[in-house]
């Protein structure tokens, strides 16, 4: 599977998350819940086979530092990262206290943002900024935003917040020439009031 095929599968997973959230809004109460749900959806979509992976299989990892190649380490730790299974190599290093991995292959990083009703939309800029200069033909970034709105809020509340996220996203693409490497998806969670 190539990165463009994988990118399409990430979009399908996002759509599946949206369907699940619409049916059961309480499935996500925190950004950690969002990460867990999205990881499950993407694992099912790519048919992750952890028992006997094939050379061409991608695997789903959470909170794993992104390694640019065998010499350079990035301190970026995306919420979810999809790596080609056959390209992951464990490094035995004595200079660090945790395990390290060498990875020199294609990847898709997924940054998740859960926006509550009063959260500042501009916090999404940080996710774009930390990837500046690191996206290329082998590394794509998805930013998936979930906007939590009350069922009693005005319809344009979600639309205005979504428009601001997409405007920020488009500005980052234009400024950094990331048309083929940076992607954004906005999901909606409608909270019902207790008496509804």
Phi and psi restraints in degrees (value plus and minus 20) as a CYANA .aco file:
   2 UNK   PHI    -114.6   -74.6
   2 UNK   PSI     154.2   194.2
   3 UNK   PHI     -85.2   -45.2
   3 UNK   PSI     -55.1   -15.1
   4 UNK   PHI     -87.0   -47.0
   4 UNK   PSI     -57.9   -17.9
   5 UNK   PHI     -86.1   -46.1
   5 UNK   PSI     -61.1   -21.1
   6 UNK   PHI     -84.9   -44.9
   6 UNK   PSI     -59.8   -19.8
   7 UNK   PHI     -77.6   -37.6
   7 UNK   PSI     -63.3   -23.3
   8 UNK   PHI     -83.0   -43.0
   8 UNK   PSI     -56.2   -16.2
   9 UNK   PHI     -89.9   -49.9
   9 UNK   PSI     -53.5   -13.5
  10 UNK   PHI     -83.9   -43.9
  10 UNK   PSI     -60.8   -20.8
  11 UNK   PHI     -83.7   -43.7
  11 UNK   PSI     -59.6   -19.6
  12 UNK   PHI     -84.6   -44.6
  12 UNK   PSI     -61.8   -21.8
  13 UNK   PHI     -81.7   -41.7
  13 UNK   PSI     -59.5   -19.5
  14 UNK   PHI     -82.7   -42.7
  14 UNK   PSI     -62.0   -22.0
  15 UNK   PHI     -84.3   -44.3
  15 UNK   PSI     -58.2   -18.2
  16 UNK   PHI     -84.9   -44.9
  16 UNK   PSI     -61.7   -21.7
  17 UNK   PHI     -77.9   -37.9
  17 UNK   PSI     -64.5   -24.5
  18 UNK   PHI     -79.2   -39.2
  18 UNK   PSI     -63.7   -23.7
  19 UNK   PHI     -82.1   -42.1
  19 UNK   PSI     -63.1   -23.1
  20 UNK   PHI     -84.1   -44.1
  20 UNK   PSI     -63.4   -23.4
  21 UNK   PHI     -85.6   -45.6
  21 UNK   PSI     -57.6   -17.6
  22 UNK   PHI     -84.4   -44.4
  22 UNK   PSI     -59.8   -19.8
  23 UNK   PHI     -93.4   -53.4
  23 UNK   PSI     -55.5   -15.5
  24 UNK   PHI    -163.0  -123.0
  24 UNK   PSI      64.1   104.1
  25 UNK   PHI     -78.9   -38.9
  25 UNK   PSI     -47.1    -7.1
  26 UNK   PHI     -97.7   -57.7
  26 UNK   PSI     -20.2    19.8
  27 UNK   PHI     -86.0   -46.0
  27 UNK   PSI     -43.3    -3.3
  28 UNK   PHI    -141.9  -101.9
  28 UNK   PSI      92.2   132.2
  29 UNK   PHI    -133.1   -93.1
  29 UNK   PSI     -31.4     8.6
  30 UNK   PHI    -171.4  -131.4
  30 UNK   PSI     150.4   190.4
  31 UNK   PHI     -85.6   -45.6
  31 UNK   PSI     -50.2   -10.2
  32 UNK   PHI     -84.2   -44.2
  32 UNK   PSI     -60.8   -20.8
  33 UNK   PHI     -81.7   -41.7
  33 UNK   PSI     -61.0   -21.0
  34 UNK   PHI     -81.0   -41.0
  34 UNK   PSI     -64.8   -24.8
  35 UNK   PHI     -81.4   -41.4
  35 UNK   PSI     -63.8   -23.8
  36 UNK   PHI     -83.5   -43.5
  36 UNK   PSI     -66.6   -26.6
  37 UNK   PHI     -83.8   -43.8
  37 UNK   PSI     -66.5   -26.5
  38 UNK   PHI     -84.6   -44.6
  38 UNK   PSI     -59.4   -19.4
  39 UNK   PHI     -80.5   -40.5
  39 UNK   PSI     -63.2   -23.2
  40 UNK   PHI     -83.4   -43.4
  40 UNK   PSI     -65.1   -25.1
  41 UNK   PHI     -82.9   -42.9
  41 UNK   PSI     -65.5   -25.5
  42 UNK   PHI     -87.7   -47.7
  42 UNK   PSI     -57.2   -17.2
  43 UNK   PHI     -80.4   -40.4
  43 UNK   PSI     -63.4   -23.4
  44 UNK   PHI     -86.4   -46.4
  44 UNK   PSI     -60.8   -20.8
  45 UNK   PHI     -86.6   -46.6
  45 UNK   PSI     -62.2   -22.2
  46 UNK   PHI    -106.8   -66.8
  46 UNK   PSI     -16.6    23.4
  47 UNK   PHI      33.8    73.8
  47 UNK   PSI      29.3    69.3
  48 UNK   PHI     -75.7   -35.7
  48 UNK   PSI     105.0   145.0
  49 UNK   PHI    -134.4   -94.4
  49 UNK   PSI      66.4   106.4
  50 UNK   PHI     -95.7   -55.7
  50 UNK   PSI     -37.6     2.4
  51 UNK   PHI     -96.6   -56.6
  51 UNK   PSI     -59.4   -19.4
  52 UNK   PHI    -167.0  -127.0
  52 UNK   PSI      56.9    96.9
  53 UNK   PHI     -87.3   -47.3
  53 UNK   PSI     125.7   165.7
  54 UNK   PHI    -112.0   -72.0
  54 UNK   PSI     142.2   182.2
  55 UNK   PHI     -77.6   -37.6
  55 UNK   PSI     -51.5   -11.5
  56 UNK   PHI    -112.0   -72.0
  56 UNK   PSI     -21.4    18.6
  57 UNK   PHI     -95.5   -55.5
  57 UNK   PSI     125.8   165.8
  58 UNK   PHI    -122.3   -82.3
  58 UNK   PSI     128.6   168.6
  59 UNK   PHI    -141.9  -101.9
  59 UNK   PSI     136.0   176.0
  60 UNK   PHI    -122.0   -82.0
  60 UNK   PSI     108.3   148.3
  61 UNK   PHI    -151.6  -111.6
  61 UNK   PSI     128.0   168.0
  62 UNK   PHI    -139.9   -99.9
  62 UNK   PSI     125.5   165.5
  63 UNK   PHI      32.3    72.3
  63 UNK   PSI      21.8    61.8
  64 UNK   PHI    -128.6   -88.6
  64 UNK   PSI     110.9   150.9
  65 UNK   PHI     -79.0   -39.0
  65 UNK   PSI     120.6   160.6
  66 UNK   PHI    -107.8   -67.8
  66 UNK   PSI      99.7   139.7
  67 UNK   PHI    -120.3   -80.3
  67 UNK   PSI     105.3   145.3
  68 UNK   PHI     -96.9   -56.9
  68 UNK   PSI     -59.8   -19.8
  69 UNK   PHI    -185.6  -145.6
  69 UNK   PSI    -187.5  -147.5
  70 UNK   PHI     -95.1   -55.1
  70 UNK   PSI     -31.0     9.0
  71 UNK   PHI    -130.9   -90.9
  71 UNK   PSI     -52.2   -12.2
  72 UNK   PHI    -124.5   -84.5
  72 UNK   PSI     115.5   155.5
  73 UNK   PHI    -135.9   -95.9
  73 UNK   PSI     116.2   156.2
  74 UNK   PHI    -126.0   -86.0
  74 UNK   PSI     120.4   160.4
  75 UNK   PHI    -104.5   -64.5
  75 UNK   PSI      -8.6    31.4
  76 UNK   PHI     -92.6   -52.6
  76 UNK   PSI     111.4   151.4
  77 UNK   PHI    -147.0  -107.0
  77 UNK   PSI      69.4   109.4
  78 UNK   PHI     -88.7   -48.7
  78 UNK   PSI     138.7   178.7
  79 UNK   PHI     -80.0   -40.0
  79 UNK   PSI     -66.4   -26.4
  80 UNK   PHI    -156.2  -116.2
  80 UNK   PSI     120.3   160.3
  81 UNK   PHI    -157.1  -117.1
  81 UNK   PSI     116.9   156.9
  82 UNK   PHI    -125.3   -85.3
  82 UNK   PSI     100.6   140.6
  83 UNK   PHI    -143.8  -103.8
  83 UNK   PSI     127.0   167.0
  84 UNK   PHI     -91.4   -51.4
  84 UNK   PSI      99.8   139.8
  85 UNK   PHI     -73.4   -33.4
  85 UNK   PSI     -62.6   -22.6
  86 UNK   PHI     -91.5   -51.5
  86 UNK   PSI     -32.5     7.5
  87 UNK   PHI    -118.6   -78.6
  87 UNK   PSI     -20.6    19.4
  88 UNK   PHI    -108.2   -68.2
  88 UNK   PSI     105.1   145.1
  89 UNK   PHI    -149.2  -109.2
  89 UNK   PSI     112.3   152.3
  90 UNK   PHI     -98.4   -58.4
  90 UNK   PSI     116.1   156.1
  91 UNK   PHI    -122.6   -82.6
  91 UNK   PSI     113.3   153.3
  92 UNK   PHI    -119.2   -79.2
  92 UNK   PSI      85.2   125.2
  93 UNK   PHI    -143.9  -103.9
  93 UNK   PSI     119.2   159.2
  94 UNK   PHI    -113.1   -73.1
  94 UNK   PSI     -31.2     8.8
  95 UNK   PHI    -107.1   -67.1
  95 UNK   PSI     -21.7    18.3
  96 UNK   PHI    -151.8  -111.8
  96 UNK   PSI     138.0   178.0
  97 UNK   PHI    -115.6   -75.6
  97 UNK   PSI     -25.8    14.2
  98 UNK   PHI    -139.8   -99.8
  98 UNK   PSI     146.8   186.8
  99 UNK   PHI     -86.8   -46.8
  99 UNK   PSI     127.6   167.6
 100 UNK   PHI    -144.1  -104.1
 100 UNK   PSI     136.8   176.8
 101 UNK   PHI    -153.0  -113.0
 101 UNK   PSI     119.8   159.8
 102 UNK   PHI    -118.8   -78.8
 102 UNK   PSI     112.6   152.6
 103 UNK   PHI    -163.6  -123.6
 103 UNK   PSI     104.3   144.3
 104 UNK   PHI    -154.5  -114.5
 104 UNK   PSI      60.3   100.3
 105 UNK   PHI    -186.4  -146.4
 105 UNK   PSI    -196.5  -156.5
 106 UNK   PHI     -91.1   -51.1
 106 UNK   PSI     129.3   169.3
 107 UNK   PHI    -173.2  -133.2
 107 UNK   PSI     135.5   175.5
 108 UNK   PHI    -145.8  -105.8
 108 UNK   PSI     100.2   140.2
 109 UNK   PHI    -114.5   -74.5
 109 UNK   PSI     122.4   162.4
 110 UNK   PHI    -146.2  -106.2
 110 UNK   PSI      98.1   138.1
 111 UNK   PHI    -123.1   -83.1
 111 UNK   PSI     108.2   148.2
 112 UNK   PHI    -127.9   -87.9
 112 UNK   PSI     120.2   160.2
 113 UNK   PHI    -152.5  -112.5
 113 UNK   PSI     108.5   148.5
 114 UNK   PHI    -130.5   -90.5
 114 UNK   PSI      90.2   130.2
 115 UNK   PHI    -119.8   -79.8
 115 UNK   PSI      97.7   137.7
 116 UNK   PHI    -100.9   -60.9
 116 UNK   PSI     154.0   194.0
 117 UNK   PHI     -76.7   -36.7
 117 UNK   PSI     -52.9   -12.9
 118 UNK   PHI    -128.0   -88.0
 118 UNK   PSI     -14.7    25.3
 119 UNK   PHI     -86.9   -46.9
 119 UNK   PSI     124.5   164.5
 120 UNK   PHI     -97.2   -57.2
 120 UNK   PSI     102.6   142.6
 121 UNK   PHI     -81.7   -41.7
 121 UNK   PSI     -47.1    -7.1
 122 UNK   PHI     -88.4   -48.4
 122 UNK   PSI     -29.5    10.5
 123 UNK   PHI     -84.9   -44.9
 123 UNK   PSI     -36.2     3.8
 124 UNK   PHI     -89.8   -49.8
 124 UNK   PSI     -42.9    -2.9
 125 UNK   PHI     -79.5   -39.5
 125 UNK   PSI     -55.6   -15.6
 126 UNK   PHI     -77.2   -37.2
 126 UNK   PSI     -61.7   -21.7
 127 UNK   PHI     -83.8   -43.8
 127 UNK   PSI     -57.5   -17.5
 128 UNK   PHI     -88.4   -48.4
 128 UNK   PSI     -65.3   -25.3
 129 UNK   PHI     -82.6   -42.6
 129 UNK   PSI     -59.9   -19.9
 130 UNK   PHI     -88.4   -48.4
 130 UNK   PSI     -35.8     4.2
 131 UNK   PHI    -118.4   -78.4
 131 UNK   PSI     -19.8    20.2
 132 UNK   PHI     -74.7   -34.7
 132 UNK   PSI     107.8   147.8
 133 UNK   PHI      61.2   101.2
 133 UNK   PSI     -18.2    21.8
 134 UNK   PHI    -132.5   -92.5
 134 UNK   PSI     -24.7    15.3
 135 UNK   PHI    -112.7   -72.7
 135 UNK   PSI     120.1   160.1
 136 UNK   PHI    -180.2  -140.2
 136 UNK   PSI    -185.1  -145.1
 137 UNK   PHI     -82.9   -42.9
 137 UNK   PSI     -36.1     3.9
 138 UNK   PHI    -132.8   -92.8
 138 UNK   PSI     -26.3    13.7
 139 UNK   PHI    -154.4  -114.4
 139 UNK   PSI      93.9   133.9
 140 UNK   PHI    -128.2   -88.2
 140 UNK   PSI     135.5   175.5
 141 UNK   PHI    -147.8  -107.8
 141 UNK   PSI     109.6   149.6
 142 UNK   PHI    -129.4   -89.4
 142 UNK   PSI     112.6   152.6
 143 UNK   PHI    -132.7   -92.7
 143 UNK   PSI      99.7   139.7
 144 UNK   PHI    -134.2   -94.2
 144 UNK   PSI      97.7   137.7
 145 UNK   PHI    -126.4   -86.4
 145 UNK   PSI     115.7   155.7
 146 UNK   PHI    -134.3   -94.3
 146 UNK   PSI     100.3   140.3
 147 UNK   PHI    -123.9   -83.9
 147 UNK   PSI     101.0   141.0
 148 UNK   PHI    -114.1   -74.1
 148 UNK   PSI      97.0   137.0
 149 UNK   PHI    -147.8  -107.8
 149 UNK   PSI     132.3   172.3
 150 UNK   PHI     -98.4   -58.4
 150 UNK   PSI     126.7   166.7
 151 UNK   PHI     -84.4   -44.4
 151 UNK   PSI     -38.8     1.2
 152 UNK   PHI    -113.4   -73.4
 152 UNK   PSI     -25.2    14.8
 153 UNK   PHI     -94.4   -54.4
 153 UNK   PSI     138.7   178.7
 154 UNK   PHI     -85.1   -45.1
 154 UNK   PSI     125.3   165.3
 155 UNK   PHI     -75.6   -35.6
 155 UNK   PSI     -58.2   -18.2
 156 UNK   PHI     -91.5   -51.5
 156 UNK   PSI     -29.9    10.1
 157 UNK   PHI     -80.9   -40.9
 157 UNK   PSI     -70.4   -30.4
 158 UNK   PHI     -83.7   -43.7
 158 UNK   PSI     -66.9   -26.9
 159 UNK   PHI     -81.6   -41.6
 159 UNK   PSI     -59.7   -19.7
 160 UNK   PHI     -85.8   -45.8
 160 UNK   PSI     -63.7   -23.7
 161 UNK   PHI     -86.5   -46.5
 161 UNK   PSI     -61.4   -21.4
 162 UNK   PHI     -81.5   -41.5
 162 UNK   PSI     -64.9   -24.9
 163 UNK   PHI     -80.7   -40.7
 163 UNK   PSI     -59.8   -19.8
 164 UNK   PHI     -86.1   -46.1
 164 UNK   PSI     -59.5   -19.5
 165 UNK   PHI     -83.9   -43.9
 165 UNK   PSI     -67.1   -27.1
 166 UNK   PHI     -86.9   -46.9
 166 UNK   PSI     -53.3   -13.3
 167 UNK   PHI     -84.3   -44.3
 167 UNK   PSI     -63.6   -23.6
 168 UNK   PHI     -82.6   -42.6
 168 UNK   PSI     -64.0   -24.0
 169 UNK   PHI     -79.3   -39.3
 169 UNK   PSI     -68.6   -28.6
 170 UNK   PHI     -84.2   -44.2
 170 UNK   PSI     -56.2   -16.2
 171 UNK   PHI     -83.6   -43.6
 171 UNK   PSI     -62.4   -22.4
 172 UNK   PHI     -84.4   -44.4
 172 UNK   PSI     -59.3   -19.3
 173 UNK   PHI     -83.1   -43.1
 173 UNK   PSI     -67.6   -27.6
 174 UNK   PHI     -84.0   -44.0
 174 UNK   PSI     -66.3   -26.3
 175 UNK   PHI     -85.6   -45.6
 175 UNK   PSI     -51.1   -11.1
 176 UNK   PHI    -131.4   -91.4
 176 UNK   PSI     -18.9    21.1
 177 UNK   PHI      35.4    75.4
 177 UNK   PSI      29.8    69.8
 178 UNK   PHI    -125.1   -85.1
 178 UNK   PSI       7.3    47.3
 179 UNK   PHI     -71.2   -31.2
 179 UNK   PSI     -57.3   -17.3
 180 UNK   PHI    -119.2   -79.2
 180 UNK   PSI     -18.7    21.3
 181 UNK   PHI    -144.9  -104.9
 181 UNK   PSI     -34.7     5.3
 182 UNK   PHI    -140.7  -100.7
 182 UNK   PSI     107.7   147.7
 183 UNK   PHI    -154.6  -114.6
 183 UNK   PSI     131.7   171.7
 184 UNK   PHI    -159.2  -119.2
 184 UNK   PSI     122.8   162.8
 185 UNK   PHI    -158.7  -118.7
 185 UNK   PSI     115.3   155.3
 186 UNK   PHI    -136.0   -96.0
 186 UNK   PSI     105.5   145.5
 187 UNK   PHI    -130.2   -90.2
 187 UNK   PSI     143.8   183.8
 188 UNK   PHI    -148.1  -108.1
 188 UNK   PSI     114.8   154.8
 189 UNK   PHI    -139.9   -99.9
 189 UNK   PSI     104.3   144.3
 190 UNK   PHI    -125.7   -85.7
 190 UNK   PSI      95.3   135.3
 191 UNK   PHI    -106.0   -66.0
 191 UNK   PSI     111.1   151.1
 192 UNK   PHI    -111.6   -71.6
 192 UNK   PSI     125.6   165.6
 193 UNK   PHI     -90.8   -50.8
 193 UNK   PSI     136.1   176.1
 194 UNK   PHI     -76.3   -36.3
 194 UNK   PSI     -52.5   -12.5
 195 UNK   PHI    -112.9   -72.9
 195 UNK   PSI      -8.2    31.8
